Amino acid sequence: MSRLRLPNHLRASARPIAVSACNVNSARPFASSSLLRKDGDEPQGHLPGHPSSVFLTSLNDSFFDSVKPKTLSGNQNAKGGIPTYRLMDGVGRLLPGVTDEMVSITQDEAVKMYRTMLLLPQIDVILYNAQRQGRISFMMTSYGEEGAVIGSAAGLDAKDEVFAQYRESGVLLWRDFSIDHYMSQVFGAEDDLCGGRQMPIHFGSTQHHFHTISSPLATQIPQAAGAGYALKRTKGREGNVVICYFGEGAASEGDFHAGMNLASTTKSPVIFFVRNNGYAISTPAAEQFRGDGIASRGPGYGMLTLRVDGNDALAVRSAVKAAKSKALSEQRPVLIEAMTYRVGHHSTSDDSSAYRSKQAVESWKQMDNPLHRMRNFLTDRGWWNDTLEEETKTQHRKTVIEAMGRAEKKKRPQLSSLFEGTYRGEMPSNLKEQRAELAELLEKYGSLPGWSKELAKHANAGKDMEQYREKRQM
C-alpha cells in the first residue's frame, strides 16, 4: 500500500489516507476499454462531462452556433434550425397529410376549447375597460395567445399541477373555475380564494391544482421543478405531471437556468411551456437573445424539446399530450416553445404603440389568428355556425358583466385577516406589533374622510382591529 504525504502543517490534524496502488494505475472507470487503441488514441470522448462526444482535429468544424435537428423526412424546405410543429394552416384547414384521425378530438372537446377561447377576449375587453375607468387597479390580457393557453390546458389532466405566469387564466377557466371566483380575485373581494391579497389576474386555486401566481418573473420555474420531483416521490401521483408557463422574457432570468437544470438532473416530470410572443414588455425577441429561440436551450439541459405553432390550438393540445406521455414514460422534463404573438399591450401600465406600429398589430390580428383557425376547423365539420357564434359571445359578455357587478359590490376582507396565514401556528411577535400599530393608527385617523371611506369597503369596516389596540407590547 502507498500512502499520501501531507504538508507538515496538516499532518498533526489529519489522518493518513490509504490508497490502493492498483486503483491508481487502473483504467478510468468512465472510459471504455474497447475504445482504447494501441497508440493510446481514442475515437470518441471519455471525459465525464460528456463521454460520448466525438473527437475532431479540425478547429473550424469544432465551432457551432445552432442546434442541428434530426433529418426531416419529406421536407425539402428544412434548411436548419428547430422546426415548428403544426396541424392547421393559417386559416384552419388541416395541412396535407394530416387527417382527423391524427388530430383525434371529439366534437364536444373541440367545441369546449373554442367556447373557452371565445370567453378570454370577452373577459379581457371588459376588465381592461374597467381598469381604465378606475374600477380595478391592474389588468393583463391574453389577446392573440388564446390558442397556446387553451390548447395546452386541453392536453392536461385536471390533477396535473399548474405553475402559471400571468396570461394563463384560461387554464383555470378550462378547469371550470367559476366566473364569480374569477371576478372576486380581480376585485379583491372577501370571498377571493387568495384572501384579497393579490394583484388582479394573480390567481391561485388548490382545488384546481393551480399554484398562486407571483409577479416577479421566473420564480415559478424552480418551484415547478421542485413540485415535479415531489410528484415522482408521492404515492398515487405517478400519473401526473407539472406544467410551468412563462414567457420568453422570463427565460432571461437566472431562475430559468436553476429550474431547468434542477428538473433535468432530478429526472422530474415537468413540462416547461414557454410562450414566445415576440416581446418581453417592450424588448423584441431579436434584442433579447441571438440563439434559435428558447427551444435551442433545451438540449443543453438534456431535455426533450419541441417547438409548436402556438396559434394552432389543436397542435398545442397534441404537443402537450405527447410531452406528458414522454415525461412520464421516460421520467424526464420536456421543453415546449409555443410560437405566438402578443396582440395586446403588455399590461394596463404599458402602451405598446411606443415600440411597435399599430399597422403591424392589426396585421397580426388577421395572420394565423387562433380564434379564426379554430372556428374554421369546427365549421368545416358542421360543429359550429354563425348563430352559435353570436349566441356564445352574447352569453359570455352577459355572464362576465353580471359577475363583475356582483364582485364589485362585495366587501373586501376584514383588516385583521392581513396578519393571518403568514406563519403556521402562533403568530410571531413582530406581526403582533404590526397589528397593534395598525389598530392604533385606525383609532387615531380612522374617522377622517379618506380613511373612513376606505374602511367602509372592508368587512366590519375595520372594527375587528379594535381588540388589538392594547396589545402592542405582547
Phi, psi and omega in degrees: 000138174258155181238141175286136178261127180265157173302153184305321185288351179255347187294326185293327186254001184238147177267143179295146181250124180275133179233130180287131180296325181293328178290325181296321186265355183286163180296153179300135182295338182262000178260133179279126181295338180289343180274344184290135175254167181297327181275004178088353180281155178229132185288341178217166188301158180223350182291147189295339180297326176197084187292352181256007181288128182283140177281141174233152175252354179267118181294320180298320180288346184275347176275140173210152181225013178209159176272125181268113181287172177297155177301130184267115182288132174074008181243101182283348183270353182288115183238018180122168183081169182277128182287166180244125182278133175209158178245329182249154172278188187293346180244007174099009175272143176295138181290157178307132181092347179264127181247165176300328179295325178290323178292318174053066178221142179277163177299316182299316182291318180297318179293320178298320178302312184292320178299319179290322176298322179291332181291325184302309180295332176295315176298316184300310185291323181291314181285329176297315178294324178297323178292319179295334178274358179083013183276333171228164189271338192197153178202143173229134185257171178242018182310128176088347184244018182298324181293319180293319184287307184285324177300317179291321179299322181290340180274000183250166170267159185296338182258005172290138185279136184244126170244108188257167170263255180215015174238019185248026178299338178298333177296319177295316180297322177299326180271019174067032169294130188288149177296329178295317176294323178302309183289327177297324177293313183299322182267000179063041185284167184300327182266013175300133182297338178263010176074018179069021186259347187262158170295157175305146177073011177254080190276165172197139179205110178300318182301326183261012179055040182242106185285146187300134182284141174246142180291318181302134185295138167075359180298333183286344186290307175294330176297318179295322178298317178294321179294323177297319177295322178295321180300315183291344179258002183255119180297133180094352180247018184296338182265007182248155176234171171253138170243135182238118181263143172195166178264170181294337176293321179295337179290352176268000178273153179297330179297335176299309179298314183300315182290317180298315182293320179297313181297322182291314183288334178267000178053053185262143183281080181238134172258114176269113187248103181260126175270103177271092184260012172095339184220133169259091194056256182257358183270115178290156183303324183296337179263355183261324179209158183251347182284185181280074179064203178269333182301328182295343181278338182304309180301333178295337176259009181071027183261144164296137187225142180218135172252134185228151173290104184291347177266000175257094186301326180290321178293321178297315178303312180298319181296317181291321176300315180293321179296319179296317180300316180289321180300323181279314184289327181257357180049065180202156178282160179228138176254126175243126173253114180263115182275117184215194181214131179276102181287320183279176172293161178304314178200183176288354175266006187234147171235098187290348177293347178285342183227004173206152185281148177295330179295321179295319180295316180298324178296318180291334177297331181266327185281122177055032183300121184297327179290315180297319183295316181292321179297315180296323177300315180292316183298319180299337181257006179075019182265355184208156178205176184297324180296314178298323180300309183291320179298318182293315180298317180297315181293318177301313182298316179298315181298316182293314182297318180294318179294322178296319179298320178293317181294323182295334181272348183285151175287153171279163181301151177295148189298327182296338180292344179302330185261002183261153174077004179278318177236148176278141180087210184291141179293132179292161187296325182294324177289325176298321179294317179295319179298318179294323179295318177298320179300320179292321178295320178295322178295324185279319188243355188300337181274352178294149186307311181297317180293313183295326178295317179289320180299327181295341180282345184262150174302134182069004175051032178086356182293338178295346180274347186300326184292349184256006185296322186265013188244024183292332184273003182294000000 
